[in-house]
Amino acid sequence: MVKNLYKSNSEPFNPKSRFPVDLHFIAKTFKVLIEDDPFETKLAAVIRHKKDEWVEQVQREEILRRVSF
C-alpha cells in the first residue's frame, strides 16, 4: 500500500485522499468459532458419555421396575 502511494509517478499524500484497500471482504454471514484446548474437549466428551450412560441406566431400571410388577 505504501509503495503504491509513494511511487515516483504518484501524487503527494493528501489527508483527504483514500488509502487503497489491501483486503476487501463481502459476506452475508460471518462466523467465528473458538474451540477449547484439547484437554477440555476430551473432558467434555467424557462428561457427555457419562451422562448418556446414566440416562440409559435410568431407562433400564425403569423398564425392570415395570416388568417386575
N, C-alpha and C positions, 0 to 999 in steps of 0.2 A: 504494500500500500504506500509506504513512504517513498519507495523508488519511483512508483508511478507519479506521485505528486511532485517530486523534485528532479525529474529528468530535465535535460538541458532545454528541451522544447516545451516544457510545461509552464504554466503561468505561475507567478509568485503566489504564495499562500494568502488566502483571503479568509478571515474568520467566518464570513457568511457562506463560503463555499462548502459543499458537502464532501465528505470523505467517500472514496469508493468503497463499496461493500465487499468484504472478504468472503463472508458466507451469508447466504440468504436461505432461510428455511420457510416453507409454507406448509402448514399442517392443520388438518381439521381436529385431530386428537393428538395430544401429547401425553405420554405415559412414562412415569419414572418408577422403576422397581428397585427397591433397596432390600437386599437379602441379608439375613443373619449370617454370622460366621458359621463354619461347618459344624462346630460342636453344638451350637444352639439348634441348628437344623436337625441334627441327629437326635438330640434330646426331645425336640418337639415330635419327631416321628415315633419315638419310643412311648411318649406320653399318649399320643393318639392311639397307638397299638394297644396299650394297657386299657385305655378307655373302651375301645372296641371289644376287647376280651371281657371286660367287666359287664358290658351291656349284654353280650352273648351268654354269659354265666347267669345273669338275672333272668333272661328269657328261658334258659334251660331249667332253672329252678322253678319258674312259674309253670312250665309245662309239666314237670314232675309233680307239683302240688295238685294240679288238675287231674292227672292220671291216678294218683293215689286215692282220691275220694271216690 
